[in-house]
Amino acid sequence: MPDSGAPTRRLVHVGFGNSVAADRIVVVAASDSAPIKRLVQTAGERSQVIDVTFGHRTRCVLVLDTGQVVLAALSARAIARRVGLSHEDDGA
């Protein structure tokens, strides 16, 4: 098959068969802080929230470069590791 010249996107599994384009992720954050909760609420008012938790507890919030906010049931650490953003060396 000939190369179409289009760049390939690396997808990151965020749980329950859902994936997000890794190059679009700006922030991977735990969902329990007040600023993140406000961010989700504000994004919801703009209809910019994508909920991929399938009814499970939201443990992680992904902010995309498009301004959309993705709610995931996996931990921020698990998703950061999958994206390649893990800082295991810093002890956090």
HELIX and SHEET records of a PDB file:
HELIX    1   1 ALA A   22  ARG A   24  5                                   3    
HELIX    2   2 ALA A   34  GLU A   45  1                                  12    
HELIX    3   3 ALA A   76  VAL A   83  1                                   8    
HELIX    4   4 GLU A   88  ASP A   90  5                                   3    
SHEET    1   A 2 LEU A  11  GLY A  15  0                                        
SHEET    2   A 2 ASN A  18  ALA A  21 -1                                        
SHEET    1   B 4 ILE A  25  ALA A  30  0                                        
SHEET    2   B 4 CYS A  60  LEU A  64 -1                                        
SHEET    3   B 4 VAL A  69  ALA A  72 -1                                        
SHEET    4   B 4 VAL A  49  ASP A  51  1                                        
END                                                                             
